[in-house]
Amino acid sequence: MTSEVCNIGPREQRKRRLLGIVALTIGVAAAFVLVVYDAPRWTRLVVFLPVWIAGLGLLQAREKT
């Protein structure tokens, strides 16, 4: 028995999708800049936060939660 529960409407889905796309863009850009400028490996951990937010936003938009 499968029942889908939609906790958010289309407007909120768009907002979360946009947040995910923007955060992913920021994460990829930050990773690119840090690699190009040969930043120390430990400083590249800053990329984790925007990529994590991107994952949350995109998954929430897809799953409608």
mmCIF file as gemmi writes it, N, C-alpha and C atoms, coordinates in Angstrom:
data_model
loop_
_atom_site.group_PDB
_atom_site.id
_atom_site.type_symbol
_atom_site.label_atom_id
_atom_site.label_alt_id
_atom_site.label_comp_id
_atom_site.label_asym_id
_atom_site.label_entity_id
_atom_site.label_seq_id
_atom_site.pdbx_PDB_ins_code
_atom_site.Cartn_x
_atom_site.Cartn_y
_atom_site.Cartn_z
_atom_site.occupancy
_atom_site.B_iso_or_equiv
_atom_site.pdbx_formal_charge
_atom_site.auth_seq_id
_atom_site.auth_asym_id
_atom_site.pdbx_PDB_model_num
ATOM 1 N N . MET Axp A 1 ? 0.829 -1.173 0 1 0 ? 1 A 1
ATOM 2 C CA . MET Axp A 1 ? 0 0 0 1 0 ? 1 A 1
ATOM 3 C C . MET Axp A 1 ? 0.881 1.247 0 1 0 ? 1 A 1
ATOM 4 N N . THR Axp A 2 ? 0.801 2.018 -1.04 1 0 ? 2 A 1
ATOM 5 C CA . THR Axp A 2 ? 1.617 3.209 -1.157 1 0 ? 2 A 1
ATOM 6 C C . THR Axp A 2 ? 0.724 4.442 -1.126 1 0 ? 2 A 1
ATOM 7 N N . SER Axp A 3 ? 1.072 5.35 -0.245 1 0 ? 3 A 1
ATOM 8 C CA . SER Axp A 3 ? 0.35 6.621 -0.217 1 0 ? 3 A 1
ATOM 9 C C . SER Axp A 3 ? 1.369 7.74 -0.201 1 0 ? 3 A 1
ATOM 10 N N . GLU Axp A 4 ? 1.23 8.633 -1.143 1 0 ? 4 A 1
ATOM 11 C CA . GLU Axp A 4 ? 2.154 9.758 -1.212 1 0 ? 4 A 1
ATOM 12 C C . GLU Axp A 4 ? 1.598 10.926 -0.424 1 0 ? 4 A 1
ATOM 13 N N . VAL Axp A 5 ? 2.428 11.475 0.411 1 0 ? 5 A 1
ATOM 14 C CA . VAL Axp A 5 ? 2.043 12.635 1.191 1 0 ? 5 A 1
ATOM 15 C C . VAL Axp A 5 ? 2.866 13.814 0.694 1 0 ? 5 A 1
ATOM 16 N N . CYS Axp A 6 ? 2.201 14.846 0.3 1 0 ? 6 A 1
ATOM 17 C CA . CYS Axp A 6 ? 2.866 16.045 -0.188 1 0 ? 6 A 1
ATOM 18 C C . CYS Axp A 6 ? 2.773 17.117 0.888 1 0 ? 6 A 1
ATOM 19 N N . ASN Axp A 7 ? 3.907 17.42 1.497 1 0 ? 7 A 1
ATOM 20 C CA . ASN Axp A 7 ? 3.924 18.405 2.57 1 0 ? 7 A 1
ATOM 21 C C . ASN Axp A 7 ? 4.088 19.834 2.066 1 0 ? 7 A 1
ATOM 22 N N . ILE Axp A 8 ? 4.574 19.99 0.854 1 0 ? 8 A 1
ATOM 23 C CA . ILE Axp A 8 ? 4.803 21.335 0.331 1 0 ? 8 A 1
ATOM 24 C C . ILE Axp A 8 ? 4.121 21.477 -1.026 1 0 ? 8 A 1
ATOM 25 N N . GLY Axp A 9 ? 3.731 22.688 -1.323 1 0 ? 9 A 1
ATOM 26 C CA . GLY Axp A 9 ? 3.066 22.961 -2.589 1 0 ? 9 A 1
ATOM 27 C C . GLY Axp A 9 ? 4.06 23.266 -3.692 1 0 ? 9 A 1
ATOM 28 N N . PRO Axp A 10 ? 3.554 23.513 -4.885 1 0 ? 10 A 1
ATOM 29 C CA . PRO Axp A 10 ? 4.42 23.786 -6.038 1 0 ? 10 A 1
ATOM 30 C C . PRO Axp A 10 ? 5.322 25.006 -5.844 1 0 ? 10 A 1
ATOM 31 N N . ARG Axp A 11 ? 4.796 26.029 -5.179 1 0 ? 11 A 1
ATOM 32 C CA . ARG Axp A 11 ? 5.602 27.24 -4.973 1 0 ? 11 A 1
ATOM 33 C C . ARG Axp A 11 ? 6.815 26.953 -4.087 1 0 ? 11 A 1
ATOM 34 N N . GLU Axp A 12 ? 6.601 26.22 -3.005 1 0 ? 12 A 1
ATOM 35 C CA . GLU Axp A 12 ? 7.701 25.874 -2.108 1 0 ? 12 A 1
ATOM 36 C C . GLU Axp A 12 ? 8.667 24.9 -2.775 1 0 ? 12 A 1
ATOM 37 N N . GLN Axp A 13 ? 8.168 24.018 -3.619 1 0 ? 13 A 1
ATOM 38 C CA . GLN Axp A 13 ? 9.042 23.113 -4.368 1 0 ? 13 A 1
ATOM 39 C C . GLN Axp A 13 ? 9.979 23.901 -5.268 1 0 ? 13 A 1
ATOM 40 N N . ARG Axp A 14 ? 9.44 24.924 -5.945 1 0 ? 14 A 1
ATOM 41 C CA . ARG Axp A 14 ? 10.281 25.762 -6.813 1 0 ? 14 A 1
ATOM 42 C C . ARG Axp A 14 ? 11.342 26.485 -5.992 1 0 ? 14 A 1
ATOM 43 N N . LYS Axp A 15 ? 10.951 26.994 -4.815 1 0 ? 15 A 1
ATOM 44 C CA . LYS Axp A 15 ? 11.915 27.702 -3.965 1 0 ? 15 A 1
ATOM 45 C C . LYS Axp A 15 ? 13.045 26.781 -3.529 1 0 ? 15 A 1
ATOM 46 N N . ARG Axp A 16 ? 12.7 25.554 -3.138 1 0 ? 16 A 1
ATOM 47 C CA . ARG Axp A 16 ? 13.729 24.62 -2.683 1 0 ? 16 A 1
ATOM 48 C C . ARG Axp A 16 ? 14.596 24.147 -3.841 1 0 ? 16 A 1
ATOM 49 N N . ARG Axp A 17 ? 13.994 23.96 -5.008 1 0 ? 17 A 1
ATOM 50 C CA . ARG Axp A 17 ? 14.777 23.58 -6.189 1 0 ? 17 A 1
ATOM 51 C C . ARG Axp A 17 ? 15.755 24.7 -6.546 1 0 ? 17 A 1
ATOM 52 N N . LEU Axp A 18 ? 15.276 25.944 -6.506 1 0 ? 18 A 1
ATOM 53 C CA . LEU Axp A 18 ? 16.146 27.08 -6.808 1 0 ? 18 A 1
ATOM 54 C C . LEU Axp A 18 ? 17.279 27.178 -5.786 1 0 ? 18 A 1
ATOM 55 N N . LEU Axp A 19 ? 16.947 27.001 -4.505 1 0 ? 19 A 1
ATOM 56 C CA . LEU Axp A 19 ? 17.98 27.006 -3.463 1 0 ? 19 A 1
ATOM 57 C C . LEU Axp A 19 ? 19.018 25.927 -3.744 1 0 ? 19 A 1
ATOM 58 N N . GLY Axp A 20 ? 18.557 24.743 -4.129 1 0 ? 20 A 1
ATOM 59 C CA . GLY Axp A 20 ? 19.476 23.651 -4.425 1 0 ? 20 A 1
ATOM 60 C C . GLY Axp A 20 ? 20.381 23.955 -5.599 1 0 ? 20 A 1
ATOM 61 N N . ILE Axp A 21 ? 19.82 24.521 -6.643 1 0 ? 21 A 1
ATOM 62 C CA . ILE Axp A 21 ? 20.61 24.84 -7.832 1 0 ? 21 A 1
ATOM 63 C C . ILE Axp A 21 ? 21.632 25.935 -7.534 1 0 ? 21 A 1
ATOM 64 N N . VAL Axp A 22 ? 21.211 26.958 -6.807 1 0 ? 22 A 1
ATOM 65 C CA . VAL Axp A 22 ? 22.128 28.053 -6.453 1 0 ? 22 A 1
ATOM 66 C C . VAL Axp A 22 ? 23.245 27.538 -5.549 1 0 ? 22 A 1
ATOM 67 N N . ALA Axp A 23 ? 22.894 26.746 -4.537 1 0 ? 23 A 1
ATOM 68 C CA . ALA Axp A 23 ? 23.904 26.21 -3.632 1 0 ? 23 A 1
ATOM 69 C C . ALA Axp A 23 ? 24.87 25.284 -4.361 1 0 ? 23 A 1
ATOM 70 N N . LEU Axp A 24 ? 24.358 24.484 -5.287 1 0 ? 24 A 1
ATOM 71 C CA . LEU Axp A 24 ? 25.224 23.6 -6.063 1 0 ? 24 A 1
ATOM 72 C C . LEU Axp A 24 ? 26.186 24.412 -6.939 1 0 ? 24 A 1
ATOM 73 N N . THR Axp A 25 ? 25.685 25.473 -7.532 1 0 ? 25 A 1
ATOM 74 C CA . THR Axp A 25 ? 26.525 26.343 -8.348 1 0 ? 25 A 1
ATOM 75 C C . THR Axp A 25 ? 27.627 26.976 -7.504 1 0 ? 25 A 1
ATOM 76 N N . ILE Axp A 26 ? 27.268 27.443 -6.321 1 0 ? 26 A 1
ATOM 77 C CA . ILE Axp A 26 ? 28.254 28.043 -5.417 1 0 ? 26 A 1
ATOM 78 C C . ILE Axp A 26 ? 29.29 27.008 -4.999 1 0 ? 26 A 1
ATOM 79 N N . GLY Axp A 27 ? 28.836 25.802 -4.686 1 0 ? 27 A 1
ATOM 80 C CA . GLY Axp A 27 ? 29.764 24.74 -4.284 1 0 ? 27 A 1
ATOM 81 C C . GLY Axp A 27 ? 30.736 24.362 -5.379 1 0 ? 27 A 1
ATOM 82 N N . VAL Axp A 28 ? 30.228 24.225 -6.595 1 0 ? 28 A 1
ATOM 83 C CA . VAL Axp A 28 ? 31.1 23.865 -7.72 1 0 ? 28 A 1
ATOM 84 C C . VAL Axp A 28 ? 32.082 25 -8.01 1 0 ? 28 A 1
ATOM 85 N N . ALA Axp A 29 ? 31.598 26.238 -7.976 1 0 ? 29 A 1
ATOM 86 C CA . ALA Axp A 29 ? 32.483 27.383 -8.217 1 0 ? 29 A 1
ATOM 87 C C . ALA Axp A 29 ? 33.567 27.476 -7.14 1 0 ? 29 A 1
ATOM 88 N N . ALA Axp A 30 ? 33.17 27.278 -5.883 1 0 ? 30 A 1
ATOM 89 C CA . ALA Axp A 30 ? 34.151 27.329 -4.79 1 0 ? 30 A 1
ATOM 90 C C . ALA Axp A 30 ? 35.184 26.217 -4.947 1 0 ? 30 A 1
ATOM 91 N N . ALA Axp A 31 ? 34.741 25.023 -5.294 1 0 ? 31 A 1
ATOM 92 C CA . ALA Axp A 31 ? 35.677 23.909 -5.494 1 0 ? 31 A 1
ATOM 93 C C . ALA Axp A 31 ? 36.64 24.224 -6.63 1 0 ? 31 A 1
ATOM 94 N N . PHE Axp A 32 ? 36.113 24.766 -7.717 1 0 ? 32 A 1
ATOM 95 C CA . PHE Axp A 32 ? 36.953 25.108 -8.859 1 0 ? 32 A 1
ATOM 96 C C . PHE Axp A 32 ? 38.018 26.141 -8.467 1 0 ? 32 A 1
ATOM 97 N N . VAL Axp A 33 ? 37.592 27.197 -7.788 1 0 ? 33 A 1
ATOM 98 C CA . VAL Axp A 33 ? 38.526 28.253 -7.388 1 0 ? 33 A 1
ATOM 99 C C . VAL Axp A 33 ? 39.587 27.705 -6.435 1 0 ? 33 A 1
ATOM 100 N N . LEU Axp A 34 ? 39.176 26.886 -5.475 1 0 ? 34 A 1
ATOM 101 C CA . LEU Axp A 34 ? 40.139 26.345 -4.516 1 0 ? 34 A 1
ATOM 102 C C . LEU Axp A 34 ? 41.145 25.419 -5.182 1 0 ? 34 A 1
ATOM 103 N N . VAL Axp A 35 ? 40.726 24.661 -6.169 1 0 ? 35 A 1
ATOM 104 C CA . VAL Axp A 35 ? 41.649 23.767 -6.865 1 0 ? 35 A 1
ATOM 105 C C . VAL Axp A 35 ? 42.578 24.564 -7.774 1 0 ? 35 A 1
ATOM 106 N N . VAL Axp A 36 ? 42.022 25.546 -8.48 1 0 ? 36 A 1
ATOM 107 C CA . VAL Axp A 36 ? 42.839 26.341 -9.402 1 0 ? 36 A 1
ATOM 108 C C . VAL Axp A 36 ? 43.921 27.112 -8.652 1 0 ? 36 A 1
ATOM 109 N N . TYR Axp A 37 ? 43.566 27.67 -7.496 1 0 ? 37 A 1
ATOM 110 C CA . TYR Axp A 37 ? 44.542 28.438 -6.727 1 0 ? 37 A 1
ATOM 111 C C . TYR Axp A 37 ? 45.36 27.575 -5.776 1 0 ? 37 A 1
ATOM 112 N N . ASP Axp A 38 ? 45.24 26.254 -5.926 1 0 ? 38 A 1
ATOM 113 C CA . ASP Axp A 38 ? 46.045 25.298 -5.162 1 0 ? 38 A 1
ATOM 114 C C . ASP Axp A 38 ? 45.948 25.542 -3.657 1 0 ? 38 A 1
ATOM 115 N N . ALA Axp A 39 ? 44.729 25.679 -3.187 1 0 ? 39 A 1
ATOM 116 C CA . ALA Axp A 39 ? 44.496 25.873 -1.75 1 0 ? 39 A 1
ATOM 117 C C . ALA Axp A 39 ? 44.816 24.572 -1.017 1 0 ? 39 A 1
ATOM 118 N N . PRO Axp A 40 ? 45.215 24.679 0.236 1 0 ? 40 A 1
ATOM 119 C CA . PRO Axp A 40 ? 45.48 23.451 1.007 1 0 ? 40 A 1
ATOM 120 C C . PRO Axp A 40 ? 44.229 22.561 1.055 1 0 ? 40 A 1
ATOM 121 N N . ARG Axp A 41 ? 44.467 21.265 1.132 1 0 ? 41 A 1
ATOM 122 C CA . ARG Axp A 41 ? 43.354 20.313 1.086 1 0 ? 41 A 1
ATOM 123 C C . ARG Axp A 41 ? 42.326 20.566 2.186 1 0 ? 41 A 1
ATOM 124 N N . TRP Axp A 42 ? 42.768 20.882 3.394 1 0 ? 42 A 1
ATOM 125 C CA . TRP Axp A 42 ? 41.819 21.048 4.495 1 0 ? 42 A 1
ATOM 126 C C . TRP Axp A 42 ? 40.898 22.239 4.278 1 0 ? 42 A 1
ATOM 127 N N . THR Axp A 43 ? 41.334 23.26 3.524 1 0 ? 43 A 1
ATOM 128 C CA . THR Axp A 43 ? 40.459 24.406 3.271 1 0 ? 43 A 1
ATOM 129 C C . THR Axp A 43 ? 39.371 24.071 2.253 1 0 ? 43 A 1
ATOM 130 N N . ARG Axp A 44 ? 39.567 23.008 1.515 1 0 ? 44 A 1
ATOM 131 C CA . ARG Axp A 44 ? 38.563 22.602 0.534 1 0 ? 44 A 1
ATOM 132 C C . ARG Axp A 44 ? 37.327 22.004 1.193 1 0 ? 44 A 1
ATOM 133 N N . LEU Axp A 45 ? 37.377 21.804 2.488 1 0 ? 45 A 1
ATOM 134 C CA . LEU Axp A 45 ? 36.211 21.306 3.22 1 0 ? 45 A 1
ATOM 135 C C . LEU Axp A 45 ? 35.055 22.304 3.225 1 0 ? 45 A 1
ATOM 136 N N . VAL Axp A 46 ? 35.348 23.57 2.942 1 0 ? 46 A 1
ATOM 137 C CA . VAL Axp A 46 ? 34.289 24.581 2.89 1 0 ? 46 A 1
ATOM 138 C C . VAL Axp A 46 ? 33.274 24.258 1.807 1 0 ? 46 A 1
ATOM 139 N N . VAL Axp A 47 ? 33.656 23.458 0.851 1 0 ? 47 A 1
ATOM 140 C CA . VAL Axp A 47 ? 32.757 23.091 -0.233 1 0 ? 47 A 1
ATOM 141 C C . VAL Axp A 47 ? 31.637 22.187 0.285 1 0 ? 47 A 1
ATOM 142 N N . PHE Axp A 48 ? 31.867 21.507 1.391 1 0 ? 48 A 1
ATOM 143 C CA . PHE Axp A 48 ? 30.878 20.578 1.92 1 0 ? 48 A 1
ATOM 144 C C . PHE Axp A 48 ? 29.548 21.263 2.228 1 0 ? 48 A 1
ATOM 145 N N . LEU Axp A 49 ? 29.564 22.419 2.849 1 0 ? 49 A 1
ATOM 146 C CA . LEU Axp A 49 ? 28.323 23.084 3.279 1 0 ? 49 A 1
ATOM 147 C C . LEU Axp A 49 ? 27.396 23.434 2.113 1 0 ? 49 A 1
ATOM 148 N N . PRO Axp A 50 ? 27.863 24.14 1.072 1 0 ? 50 A 1
ATOM 149 C CA . PRO Axp A 50 ? 26.93 24.432 -0.02 1 0 ? 50 A 1
ATOM 150 C C . PRO Axp A 50 ? 26.455 23.191 -0.769 1 0 ? 50 A 1
ATOM 151 N N . VAL Axp A 51 ? 27.318 22.181 -0.893 1 0 ? 51 A 1
ATOM 152 C CA . VAL Axp A 51 ? 26.902 20.961 -1.581 1 0 ? 51 A 1
ATOM 153 C C . VAL Axp A 51 ? 25.869 20.209 -0.74 1 0 ? 51 A 1
ATOM 154 N N . TRP Axp A 52 ? 26.026 20.221 0.572 1 0 ? 52 A 1
ATOM 155 C CA . TRP Axp A 52 ? 25.064 19.582 1.466 1 0 ? 52 A 1
ATOM 156 C C . TRP Axp A 52 ? 23.71 20.289 1.381 1 0 ? 52 A 1
ATOM 157 N N . ILE Axp A 53 ? 23.727 21.617 1.4 1 0 ? 53 A 1
ATOM 158 C CA . ILE Axp A 53 ? 22.486 22.388 1.275 1 0 ? 53 A 1
ATOM 159 C C . ILE Axp A 53 ? 21.835 22.121 -0.084 1 0 ? 53 A 1
ATOM 160 N N . ALA Axp A 54 ? 22.645 22.026 -1.118 1 0 ? 54 A 1
ATOM 161 C CA . ALA Axp A 54 ? 22.108 21.733 -2.454 1 0 ? 54 A 1
ATOM 162 C C . ALA Axp A 54 ? 21.421 20.376 -2.47 1 0 ? 54 A 1
ATOM 163 N N . GLY Axp A 55 ? 22.05 19.397 -1.877 1 0 ? 55 A 1
ATOM 164 C CA . GLY Axp A 55 ? 21.452 18.07 -1.824 1 0 ? 55 A 1
ATOM 165 C C . GLY Axp A 55 ? 20.136 18.071 -1.079 1 0 ? 55 A 1
ATOM 166 N N . LEU Axp A 56 ? 20.102 18.75 0.054 1 0 ? 56 A 1
ATOM 167 C CA . LEU Axp A 56 ? 18.854 18.828 0.819 1 0 ? 56 A 1
ATOM 168 C C . LEU Axp A 56 ? 17.75 19.511 0.024 1 0 ? 56 A 1
ATOM 169 N N . GLY Axp A 57 ? 18.068 20.64 -0.568 1 0 ? 57 A 1
ATOM 170 C CA . GLY Axp A 57 ? 17.06 21.385 -1.318 1 0 ? 57 A 1
ATOM 171 C C . GLY Axp A 57 ? 16.52 20.608 -2.501 1 0 ? 57 A 1
ATOM 172 N N . LEU Axp A 58 ? 17.414 19.987 -3.265 1 0 ? 58 A 1
ATOM 173 C CA . LEU Axp A 58 ? 16.976 19.247 -4.448 1 0 ? 58 A 1
ATOM 174 C C . LEU Axp A 58 ? 16.191 17.986 -4.078 1 0 ? 58 A 1
ATOM 175 N N . LEU Axp A 59 ? 16.631 17.294 -3.045 1 0 ? 59 A 1
ATOM 176 C CA . LEU Axp A 59 ? 15.897 16.098 -2.613 1 0 ? 59 A 1
ATOM 177 C C . LEU Axp A 59 ? 14.523 16.453 -2.042 1 0 ? 59 A 1
ATOM 178 N N . GLN Axp A 60 ? 14.445 17.535 -1.275 1 0 ? 60 A 1
ATOM 179 C CA . GLN Axp A 60 ? 13.162 17.943 -0.723 1 0 ? 60 A 1
ATOM 180 C C . GLN Axp A 60 ? 12.203 18.375 -1.829 1 0 ? 60 A 1
ATOM 181 N N . ALA Axp A 61 ? 12.727 19.045 -2.83 1 0 ? 61 A 1
ATOM 182 C CA . ALA Axp A 61 ? 11.86 19.45 -3.948 1 0 ? 61 A 1
ATOM 183 C C . ALA Axp A 61 ? 11.36 18.236 -4.715 1 0 ? 61 A 1
ATOM 184 N N . ARG Axp A 62 ? 12.227 17.265 -4.915 1 0 ? 62 A 1
ATOM 185 C CA . ARG Axp A 62 ? 11.839 16.078 -5.659 1 0 ? 62 A 1
ATOM 186 C C . ARG Axp A 62 ? 10.836 15.214 -4.89 1 0 ? 62 A 1
ATOM 187 N N . GLU Axp A 63 ? 11.077 15.056 -3.579 1 0 ? 63 A 1
ATOM 188 C CA . GLU Axp A 63 ? 10.228 14.202 -2.761 1 0 ? 63 A 1
ATOM 189 C C . GLU Axp A 63 ? 9.002 14.925 -2.206 1 0 ? 63 A 1
ATOM 190 N N . LYS Axp A 64 ? 8.926 16.239 -2.408 1 0 ? 64 A 1
ATOM 191 C CA . LYS Axp A 64 ? 7.8 17.063 -1.959 1 0 ? 64 A 1
ATOM 192 C C . LYS Axp A 64 ? 7.605 17.014 -0.441 1 0 ? 64 A 1
ATOM 193 N N . THR Axp A 65 ? 8.728 17.068 0.274 1 0 ? 65 A 1
ATOM 194 C CA . THR Axp A 65 ? 8.647 17.047 1.73 1 0 ? 65 A 1
ATOM 195 C C . THR Axp A 65 ? 9.227 18.295 2.328 1 0 ? 65 A 1
